[in-house]
């Protein structure tokens, strides 16, 4: 959680408002539910997006799937990560 808050502050310093808000929102969410599968899938998605090679992308995708999520590549080449569905009750 603290590393996300640090990332948010660094993003603010370089003027990246979107990343600043996103990391702060994730930090706040994580503070409420530190074992959140949604946050974990999001973190692996971030790894996938920034991966320097196919092996790293494969590892990130495997971890997303291990958590019950899925990674979809759209027709226009965008990647979307979906966390597992929550089953209430």
C-alpha positions in Angstrom: 0.0 0.0 0.0 2.8 2.4 0.9 4.6 1.8 -2.3 1.5 2.7 -4.2 1.2 6.0 -2.3 4.9 6.7 -3.1 4.2 6.0 -6.8 1.2 8.4 -6.6 3.5 11.1 -5.2 6.1 10.5 -7.9 3.5 10.6 -10.6 2.3 14.0 -9.2 5.9 15.3 -9.4 6.1 14.5 -13.1 2.6 15.7 -13.8 1.0 12.4 -14.6 -2.4 13.1 -13.1 -4.0 9.9 -14.4 -1.4 7.6 -12.9 -1.3 9.7 -9.7 -5.1 9.2 -9.2 -5.0 5.6 -10.2 -2.3 4.6 -7.8 -3.8 6.5 -5.0 -7.2 4.9 -5.6 -5.6 1.5 -5.6 -3.7 2.2 -2.4 -6.9 3.3 -0.7 -8.7 0.2 -2.0 -5.9 -2.0 -0.9 -5.9 -0.5 2.6 -9.5 -1.7 2.9 -8.9 -5.2 1.5 -5.2 -6.1 1.4 -5.8 -9.6 -0.1 -8.1 -8.3 -2.9 -7.9 -10.4 -6.0 -9.0 -7.5 -8.0 -6.0 -5.5 -6.9 -3.7 -8.5 -7.6 -5.1 -8.9 -11.1 -4.6 -5.2 -11.7 -1.0 -5.4 -10.5 -0.2 -8.3 -12.9 -2.0 -6.4 -15.7 0.4 -3.5 -15.0 3.3 -6.0 -15.3 1.9 -7.3 -18.6 1.5 -3.9 -20.1 5.1 -2.8 -19.1 6.7 -6.2 -19.9 9.9 -5.9 -21.9 9.6 -9.4 -23.4 7.1 -12.2 -24.2 8.3 -14.4 -21.2 7.3 -11.6 -18.8 4.0 -11.2 -20.5 3.3 -14.9 -20.3 4.2 -15.0 -16.6 1.9 -12.0 -15.9 -1.0 -13.6 -17.9 -0.5 -17.0 -16.0 -0.7 -15.1 -12.7 -3.9 -13.3 -13.8 -5.4 -16.7 -14.8 -4.2 -18.3 -11.6 -6.1 -15.7 -9.6 -9.2 -16.6 -11.6 -9.1 -13.6 -13.9 -8.6 -13.4 -17.6 -6.7 -11.3 -20.1 -8.3 -10.4 -23.4 -6.7 -8.8 -26.4 -9.2 -6.8 -28.5 -9.3 -6.7 -32.3 -7.5 -3.4 -32.2 -4.7 -4.8 -30.1 -5.6 -3.4 -26.7 -5.3 -5.6 -23.6 -8.0 -5.8 -21.0 -7.7 -7.6 -17.7 -10.8 -8.9 -16.0 -10.8 -10.0 -12.3 -12.7 -13.0 -11.3 -16.4 -12.6 -10.7 -17.3 -12.2 -7.0 -19.7 -14.8 -5.8 -21.8 -13.2 -3.0 -23.1 -15.4 -0.2 
